[in-house]
Amino acid sequence: MSATLTMYSTPWCGYCRRLKGQLDREGIAFVEVDIEQDPVAEEFVKQTNGGNATVPTVLFPDGSTATNPSLRDVTGRLAAIG
């Protein structure tokens, strides 16, 4: 199991930019994947979101996901994972 988050995003997504900035400020490590450049990642996001390429979609170290989560959602989920 990976110890970092994976954030699926696009360069033009304002919600993605906001969450990336918040994660950076909190010192939370993440890997960013641009779904416009990675068709496999885009398909994963679509499968996760009922056929929609909705970003940001975050993949947590335990394999769970969240779509457009708040910083509070992310930190709460990370705390619960341990």
N, C-alpha and C positions, 0 to 999 in steps of 0.2 A: 504494500500500500504506500502510495506517495505521501510525503509529508507536506506537500504544498497544494494550494488551490490551483485549479485551472479555470481561467475566465475566457469564455468564448465571446468574441466581440467583433465589431467592425470599426474602421477608422472614423466614420462619420457619426457614430452613435454617441449622443450626449450623455445618456445614462451610463454608458460604458466608461466614458472619460471621468464622470463624477465618481463612480465606484473605484476606478483605478487610483484616482487621487486620494480618496479616503483610505484605501488599503495601504498605499505608500506612506501616508502620514501616520498610520497606526503601526507601521513596520511589519505588516502581514505579507509574507512572501506569496507570490502567485506567478503562474505562467500564463501569458496571454496568447490566444490562438485567434487569428483573423479568419473568420469563416468564409470570407470572400476569396481568400487565397488557398484554402484547404477544403476541398469538396467532402472529404471524409468527416471533418469537423462539422461542416454545415449539415450533413446528413444526421450526425449525432444530435445536434441541436434541434433539428426538425423532429426526430424521433422522441426527444425529451419533451417537446412542446406541442404535441398533437398536430404535427405537420407544418408548424410555423417556425421560421428562422428567427426566433425572438432572442435578442441579446440585450444586456448581458445574461448569459446562462453560466452559472458557476457550478463546477464539479468539485465536490469536497473530497478530502482524502479517504473517507469511508465509502465512496462510490455514490453518495446521494447528490442530488442537484437542487438548485434553486434558480428561478428565473427572475431577473431584475430585483435581486434582494437588496435590502438596505444594509448599511454597515452593521447595524444592530443585529439583523438576521444572521449575517456572516459570523460576527464574533460570538453570538449565542450558539450557533451550530458548532463552531470550532471548540467552544468550551465544553459542549455536550459530548463531542467526539473524544476530547481529552488530548 
